[in-house]
């Protein structure tokens, strides 16, 4: 397929976006409802470590999720209200976002997930978790769920480089991630992987190699997240002490363009940047204008004549 054909298939974009994938798969746009299952994380409660990953806020990356003090049904209706101005109500993704959403006994997970996936208004169940929280009984539950509707599992890899992983206090090693991807794929789960661009001590080549690893291992989707410095995190302490720096917009744009050219053309790009909670954001402040950042990335792709996967040809 040449570039013109690829651009037509991707609705003019130079990468395979989530929006394009949803319309191709479901025939319409779906809207994400950010929910809270009321769990914590083994990297916080002492099972693996305490304090969590050094970039993770008190909300467990779920600042935009609903309150776990309310029932899931109420959370869904409130989340719908937040997107009502841009949604036609045709379909939704139920996204359990905050903390580690398979970090509970399997009976509790069944009680949480089964009523949600059986709702007529939910098209996809999406679960954010860690690779080390996918024991056999939980995989069996996921296999049961995926027979009902599509199930996405989002894994926070962040980096393939062990030195960086130790620095951010990730709490598991790369073979654990590899095993989780294999097991999830074997039962028909759609695997989405989070990577962070701009981790301290990594150069552009390191960041690109992490994204290529995700592509090569067969992940279905990837989230490319700009490193944010959020108030109240260990990373914020290091930043304020002058021990950590952040990428400039130009550096980030260049790295993202090179990543897009280096990954499979069929892997869905769920995110190209990040829009962290502005109430907590310390740096980089340029990231607060998400539309501008996306436009800069698109401009760089056109300038360099890059489309997704073009550097693999």
NORPEPE-V365698 format. One record per residue. N is the residue number from 0. RES is the residue in one letter. SS is DSSP state (~ for helix, > for strand, _ for the rest). OMEGA is omega in whole degrees, -180 to 180 (* if undefined). D_CENTER is the distance of its C-alpha to the mean C-alpha in Angstrom with 1 decimal. Layout:
n: {N;N}
res: {RES;RES}
ss: {SS;SS}
omega: {OMEGA;OMEGA}
d_center: {D_CENTER;D_CENTER}
This chain:
n: {0;1;2;3;4;5;6;7;8;9;10;11;12;13;14;15;16;17;18;19;20;21;22;23;24;25;26;27;28;29;30;31;32;33;34;35;36;37;38;39;40;41;42;43;44;45;46;47;48;49;50;51;52;53;54;55;56;57;58;59;60;61;62;63;64;65;66;67;68;69;70;71;72;73;74;75;76;77;78;79;80;81;82;83;84;85;86;87;88;89;90;91;92;93;94;95;96;97;98;99;100;101;102;103;104;105;106;107;108;109;110;111;112;113;114;115;116;117;118;119;120;121;122;123;124;125;126;127;128;129;130;131;132;133;134;135;136;137;138;139;140;141;142;143;144;145;146;147;148;149;150;151;152;153;154;155;156;157;158;159;160;161;162;163;164;165;166;167;168;169;170;171;172;173;174;175;176;177;178;179;180;181;182;183;184;185;186;187;188;189;190;191;192;193;194;195;196;197;198;199;200;201;202;203;204;205;206;207;208;209;210;211;212;213;214;215;216;217;218;219;220;221;222;223;224;225;226;227;228;229;230;231;232;233;234;235;236;237;238;239;240;241;242;243;244;245;246;247;248;249;250;251;252;253;254;255;256;257;258;259;260;261;262;263;264;265;266;267;268;269;270;271;272;273;274;275;276;277;278;279;280;281;282;283;284;285;286;287;288;289;290;291;292;293;294;295;296;297;298;299;300;301;302;303;304;305;306;307;308;309;310;311;312}
res: {X;X;X;X;X;X;X;X;X;X;X;X;X;X;X;X;X;X;X;X;X;X;X;X;X;X;X;X;X;X;X;X;X;X;X;X;X;X;X;X;X;X;X;X;X;X;X;X;X;X;X;X;X;X;X;X;X;X;X;X;X;X;X;X;X;X;X;X;X;X;X;X;X;X;X;X;X;X;X;X;X;X;X;X;X;X;X;X;X;X;X;X;X;X;X;X;X;X;X;X;X;X;X;X;X;X;X;X;X;X;X;X;X;X;X;X;X;X;X;X;X;X;X;X;X;X;X;X;X;X;X;X;X;X;X;X;X;X;X;X;X;X;X;X;X;X;X;X;X;X;X;X;X;X;X;X;X;X;X;X;X;X;X;X;X;X;X;X;X;X;X;X;X;X;X;X;X;X;X;X;X;X;X;X;X;X;X;X;X;X;X;X;X;X;X;X;X;X;X;X;X;X;X;X;X;X;X;X;X;X;X;X;X;X;X;X;X;X;X;X;X;X;X;X;X;X;X;X;X;X;X;X;X;X;X;X;X;X;X;X;X;X;X;X;X;X;X;X;X;X;X;X;X;X;X;X;X;X;X;X;X;X;X;X;X;X;X;X;X;X;X;X;X;X;X;X;X;X;X;X;X;X;X;X;X;X;X;X;X;X;X;X;X;X;X;X;X;X;X;X;X;X;X;X;X;X;X;X;X;X;X;X;X}
ss: {_;_;~;~;~;~;~;~;~;_;_;_;_;_;_;_;>;~;~;~;~;~;~;~;~;~;_;_;_;_;>;>;>;>;>;_;_;_;_;_;_;_;_;_;>;_;_;_;_;>;_;_;_;_;_;_;_;_;_;_;_;_;_;_;_;_;_;_;_;_;_;~;~;~;~;~;~;~;~;~;~;~;~;_;_;_;_;_;_;_;_;>;>;>;>;>;_;_;_;_;_;_;_;_;_;~;~;~;~;~;~;~;~;~;~;~;~;_;_;_;_;>;>;>;>;>;>;>;>;_;~;~;~;_;_;~;~;~;~;~;~;~;~;~;~;~;_;_;_;>;>;>;>;>;>;>;>;>;_;_;_;~;~;~;~;~;~;_;_;_;_;_;_;~;~;~;~;~;~;~;~;~;~;~;~;~;_;_;_;>;>;>;>;>;>;>;>;_;_;_;_;_;_;~;~;~;~;~;~;~;~;~;~;~;~;~;_;_;_;_;>;>;>;>;>;>;_;_;>;>;_;_;_;~;~;~;~;~;~;~;_;_;_;_;_;_;_;_;~;~;~;~;~;~;~;~;~;~;~;~;~;~;_;_;_;_;_;>;>;>;>;_;_;_;_;_;_;_;_;_;>;>;>;_;~;~;~;~;_;~;~;~;~;~;~;~;~;~;~;~;~;~;~;~;_;_;_;_;_;~;~;~;_}
omega: {-179;-174;-178;178;180;179;178;-179;-179;176;176;178;179;178;-177;-175;176;180;179;-180;-179;-180;178;-175;-173;180;-179;177;173;-178;-175;176;-176;-174;-178;-179;176;-179;173;-175;178;178;179;-171;178;179;174;-180;175;177;179;174;-170;179;-171;-179;179;179;179;-178;-180;-179;-177;179;177;-179;179;179;179;179;-180;179;179;177;-178;-179;178;178;176;-179;-179;-178;-173;-178;179;-178;174;177;-173;-180;-174;170;176;-171;174;-163;-169;176;-173;-165;165;-179;179;175;-173;178;176;179;178;180;-179;-170;-173;179;-179;-176;180;179;-179;-176;180;-179;-177;171;-179;-173;176;-178;178;179;-178;178;-179;180;-174;-178;178;175;177;177;179;178;177;-179;-175;174;-179;-179;178;177;174;172;-179;-177;179;177;179;-178;174;-173;-171;179;177;-180;177;-180;-179;178;-178;172;173;-178;-172;179;177;177;-179;-179;-180;179;180;-176;179;179;-177;-180;174;178;176;-174;178;-174;176;170;179;179;179;179;-180;177;179;174;-177;179;178;-179;179;-179;176;180;178;178;178;178;-175;-177;175;176;-180;-178;180;173;179;-172;172;175;176;171;-177;180;177;180;175;179;178;178;179;179;-178;176;179;-177;-178;174;179;-180;169;178;-179;178;-179;-179;-180;-179;-180;179;180;176;-179;179;-171;-178;-177;179;-179;176;-175;176;-178;-178;177;179;178;176;-179;179;-176;177;-177;-172;175;-179;-9;-175;179;-178;-178;178;-173;-179;179;-180;179;177;178;178;180;177;-180;179;178;-179;-178;-178;180;165;-175;178;-175;180;177;-172;*}
d_center: {28.4;29.2;27.3;28.9;28.1;24.4;24.2;26.0;23.6;20.6;22.5;23.4;20.1;19.9;16.6;15.3;13.2;11.6;14.7;17.0;15.5;15.9;19.4;20.4;19.4;20.4;22.8;21.3;18.4;16.4;15.3;12.5;14.2;12.5;14.6;15.6;17.1;19.0;18.0;17.8;16.6;19.0;18.1;19.7;22.6;24.4;23.6;21.7;22.1;22.4;20.7;17.1;15.2;17.1;14.4;13.5;15.5;17.8;15.6;13.1;10.2;11.6;14.1;13.6;14.1;17.6;20.1;20.4;24.1;24.3;24.3;21.4;23.7;24.3;20.6;20.0;23.0;22.1;18.6;20.5;22.9;20.3;19.4;23.0;24.0;21.7;21.5;24.4;23.6;23.3;20.1;17.0;13.8;14.1;10.8;11.6;9.3;11.7;12.5;12.8;13.5;15.7;17.7;20.8;23.8;23.2;25.7;23.8;20.6;22.9;24.3;21.0;19.3;22.4;23.7;20.4;20.0;23.8;23.7;25.0;22.6;19.4;18.4;15.1;14.1;10.4;10.1;7.9;10.2;11.7;13.5;16.8;16.7;17.3;21.0;23.2;24.0;20.4;19.8;23.0;21.7;18.6;21.1;23.2;20.5;19.4;23.1;23.0;20.0;16.8;14.3;10.6;9.4;6.0;7.3;7.1;9.5;9.5;12.9;15.5;18.3;19.9;21.6;18.5;16.9;20.2;20.2;17.0;18.2;15.4;18.0;17.7;18.8;17.4;19.6;18.0;14.6;16.8;18.6;15.7;14.5;18.1;18.8;16.0;17.0;20.6;20.3;18.6;15.1;12.4;10.1;6.5;5.8;4.3;7.6;9.6;12.4;15.6;15.9;19.6;21.9;19.9;21.3;20.0;20.9;19.0;15.7;16.5;17.5;14.2;12.5;15.7;15.5;12.3;14.1;17.3;16.3;15.6;11.9;11.7;8.5;6.6;4.4;7.3;7.6;11.3;12.8;14.1;17.2;17.3;20.6;21.4;19.4;21.0;19.5;21.3;24.5;24.2;23.6;26.5;28.6;28.1;26.4;23.1;22.6;19.9;19.6;21.7;20.4;22.5;21.1;17.5;18.5;20.4;17.8;15.2;18.2;19.2;15.8;15.9;19.4;18.7;16.2;17.3;18.1;16.9;13.2;11.2;9.5;7.0;7.1;10.1;10.4;9.8;12.3;12.8;15.5;18.6;20.8;19.2;18.5;21.0;19.8;19.3;20.9;20.6;16.9;18.1;19.3;16.2;18.5;20.6;17.8;16.7;20.5;21.0;18.5;20.2;23.5;22.9;21.9;25.2;27.1;26.2;26.4;23.1;21.2;18.4;20.0;23.3;23.6;23.6;26.7}
